[in-house]
Amino acid sequence: MAKISKKKLFSSLVNTEGFSAYEIIDDKIVWNEPYRFPDDEKSFRPQCINHGCIDPVAHLKGRIGVAKGRGIRTVCTQCHLASYGKKKIRHGITPHKKTYCENNDGKLGFPCTSTIHFPGVLELDHIDGNHFNNIPSNVMTLCKICHAYKSHLNGDFKK
């Protein structure tokens, strides 16, 4: 029997008509497979947040090859490189990352006053602090300053 790759298995599950990444039961989010991830490198990784991309998100690696912090990005490697101009975005993929800080209206309790000169200063933030909750409604674009401040206030780095 041929072994099916994790990527193909993941894609077949999440691209099934009617599939939902989660259900709300008794006001709690219950994640459906394969979005229920054990926290190790052998597990499934969430799908890239960009519309049209089915690649798994990239692992974050330190300089000596050790996974750091949360261990995963919000986008795949190709989309990450395209987000700051190192590569072109692939045909048919729409980036989730905006070209501005979404805190410009003060949704974090203060309005962002940063001037964005380079897309590399914008980051994708998981609103609930859960990096495996990689669904569009849970991810917003923040500048590095707003992202760091929001993460500090919410203790996202401790989750």
Contacts in CASP RR format, 6 or more apart in sequence:
PFRMAT RR
TARGET T0000
AUTHOR 0000-0000-0000
METHOD contacts of the structure
MODEL  1
MAKISKKKLFSSLVNTEGFSAYEIIDDKIVWNEPYRFPDDEKSFRPQCIN
HGCIDPVAHLKGRIGVAKGRGIRTVCTQCHLASYGKKKIRHGITPHKKTY
CENNDGKLGFPCTSTIHFPGVLELDHIDGNHFNNIPSNVMTLCKICHAYK
SHLNGDFKK
6 44 0 8 1.000
6 56 0 8 1.000
7 54 0 8 1.000
7 55 0 8 1.000
7 56 0 8 1.000
9 34 0 8 1.000
9 44 0 8 1.000
10 34 0 8 1.000
10 44 0 8 1.000
10 47 0 8 1.000
10 56 0 8 1.000
11 47 0 8 1.000
11 54 0 8 1.000
13 19 0 8 1.000
13 33 0 8 1.000
13 34 0 8 1.000
14 21 0 8 1.000
14 34 0 8 1.000
14 35 0 8 1.000
14 47 0 8 1.000
15 54 0 8 1.000
19 32 0 8 1.000
20 32 0 8 1.000
21 31 0 8 1.000
21 32 0 8 1.000
21 35 0 8 1.000
21 135 0 8 1.000
22 29 0 8 1.000
22 30 0 8 1.000
22 31 0 8 1.000
22 32 0 8 1.000
22 35 0 8 1.000
22 135 0 8 1.000
23 29 0 8 1.000
23 30 0 8 1.000
23 32 0 8 1.000
24 30 0 8 1.000
29 133 0 8 1.000
31 132 0 8 1.000
31 133 0 8 1.000
34 44 0 8 1.000
35 46 0 8 1.000
35 132 0 8 1.000
37 43 0 8 1.000
37 44 0 8 1.000
37 45 0 8 1.000
37 46 0 8 1.000
37 132 0 8 1.000
41 59 0 8 1.000
41 67 0 8 1.000
44 56 0 8 1.000
45 56 0 8 1.000
45 57 0 8 1.000
45 59 0 8 1.000
45 72 0 8 1.000
46 56 0 8 1.000
46 57 0 8 1.000
46 72 0 8 1.000
46 131 0 8 1.000
46 132 0 8 1.000
46 133 0 8 1.000
46 134 0 8 1.000
47 53 0 8 1.000
47 54 0 8 1.000
47 55 0 8 1.000
47 56 0 8 1.000
47 57 0 8 1.000
47 134 0 8 1.000
48 54 0 8 1.000
48 55 0 8 1.000
48 56 0 8 1.000
48 57 0 8 1.000
48 74 0 8 1.000
48 75 0 8 1.000
48 76 0 8 1.000
48 79 0 8 1.000
49 57 0 8 1.000
49 74 0 8 1.000
49 75 0 8 1.000
49 96 0 8 1.000
49 124 0 8 1.000
49 134 0 8 1.000
49 135 0 8 1.000
49 136 0 8 1.000
49 139 0 8 1.000
50 75 0 8 1.000
50 76 0 8 1.000
50 79 0 8 1.000
50 89 0 8 1.000
50 93 0 8 1.000
50 94 0 8 1.000
50 95 0 8 1.000
50 96 0 8 1.000
51 93 0 8 1.000
51 94 0 8 1.000
51 96 0 8 1.000
51 136 0 8 1.000
52 92 0 8 1.000
52 93 0 8 1.000
52 94 0 8 1.000
53 75 0 8 1.000
53 76 0 8 1.000
53 78 0 8 1.000
53 79 0 8 1.000
53 90 0 8 1.000
53 93 0 8 1.000
55 76 0 8 1.000
55 77 0 8 1.000
55 78 0 8 1.000
55 79 0 8 1.000
56 76 0 8 1.000
57 72 0 8 1.000
57 73 0 8 1.000
57 74 0 8 1.000
57 75 0 8 1.000
57 76 0 8 1.000
57 134 0 8 1.000
58 72 0 8 1.000
58 73 0 8 1.000
58 75 0 8 1.000
58 76 0 8 1.000
58 77 0 8 1.000
58 80 0 8 1.000
59 67 0 8 1.000
59 71 0 8 1.000
59 72 0 8 1.000
59 73 0 8 1.000
60 67 0 8 1.000
60 68 0 8 1.000
60 69 0 8 1.000
60 70 0 8 1.000
60 71 0 8 1.000
60 72 0 8 1.000
60 73 0 8 1.000
61 67 0 8 1.000
61 68 0 8 1.000
62 68 0 8 1.000
69 157 0 8 1.000
70 131 0 8 1.000
71 131 0 8 1.000
72 131 0 8 1.000
72 132 0 8 1.000
73 80 0 8 1.000
74 96 0 8 1.000
74 124 0 8 1.000
74 126 0 8 1.000
74 131 0 8 1.000
74 134 0 8 1.000
74 139 0 8 1.000
75 83 0 8 1.000
75 96 0 8 1.000
75 97 0 8 1.000
75 124 0 8 1.000
78 87 0 8 1.000
78 90 0 8 1.000
79 89 0 8 1.000
79 90 0 8 1.000
79 93 0 8 1.000
79 95 0 8 1.000
81 87 0 8 1.000
82 88 0 8 1.000
82 89 0 8 1.000
82 90 0 8 1.000
82 95 0 8 1.000
83 95 0 8 1.000
83 97 0 8 1.000
83 119 0 8 1.000
83 120 0 8 1.000
83 122 0 8 1.000
84 118 0 8 1.000
84 119 0 8 1.000
84 120 0 8 1.000
85 119 0 8 1.000
89 95 0 8 1.000
96 124 0 8 1.000
96 136 0 8 1.000
96 139 0 8 1.000
96 141 0 8 1.000
97 119 0 8 1.000
97 122 0 8 1.000
97 124 0 8 1.000
97 141 0 8 1.000
98 122 0 8 1.000
98 141 0 8 1.000
99 116 0 8 1.000
99 119 0 8 1.000
99 122 0 8 1.000
100 116 0 8 1.000
100 122 0 8 1.000
100 141 0 8 1.000
101 112 0 8 1.000
101 114 0 8 1.000
101 116 0 8 1.000
101 122 0 8 1.000
101 141 0 8 1.000
101 142 0 8 1.000
101 143 0 8 1.000
101 146 0 8 1.000
102 140 0 8 1.000
102 141 0 8 1.000
102 142 0 8 1.000
103 110 0 8 1.000
103 111 0 8 1.000
103 112 0 8 1.000
103 142 0 8 1.000
103 143 0 8 1.000
103 146 0 8 1.000
103 150 0 8 1.000
104 111 0 8 1.000
104 112 0 8 1.000
105 111 0 8 1.000
106 112 0 8 1.000
108 146 0 8 1.000
108 149 0 8 1.000
108 150 0 8 1.000
108 153 0 8 1.000
112 142 0 8 1.000
112 143 0 8 1.000
112 145 0 8 1.000
112 146 0 8 1.000
114 121 0 8 1.000
114 143 0 8 1.000
114 145 0 8 1.000
114 146 0 8 1.000
116 122 0 8 1.000
116 143 0 8 1.000
121 143 0 8 1.000
121 144 0 8 1.000
122 141 0 8 1.000
122 142 0 8 1.000
122 143 0 8 1.000
122 144 0 8 1.000
123 141 0 8 1.000
123 142 0 8 1.000
123 143 0 8 1.000
123 144 0 8 1.000
123 147 0 8 1.000
124 139 0 8 1.000
124 140 0 8 1.000
124 141 0 8 1.000
124 142 0 8 1.000
125 139 0 8 1.000
125 140 0 8 1.000
125 141 0 8 1.000
125 142 0 8 1.000
125 147 0 8 1.000
125 150 0 8 1.000
125 151 0 8 1.000
126 133 0 8 1.000
126 134 0 8 1.000
126 138 0 8 1.000
126 139 0 8 1.000
126 156 0 8 1.000
127 138 0 8 1.000
127 139 0 8 1.000
127 140 0 8 1.000
128 138 0 8 1.000
129 151 0 8 1.000
129 154 0 8 1.000
129 156 0 8 1.000
129 159 0 8 1.000
130 138 0 8 1.000
130 159 0 8 1.000
142 150 0 8 1.000
150 156 0 8 1.000
151 157 0 8 1.000
END
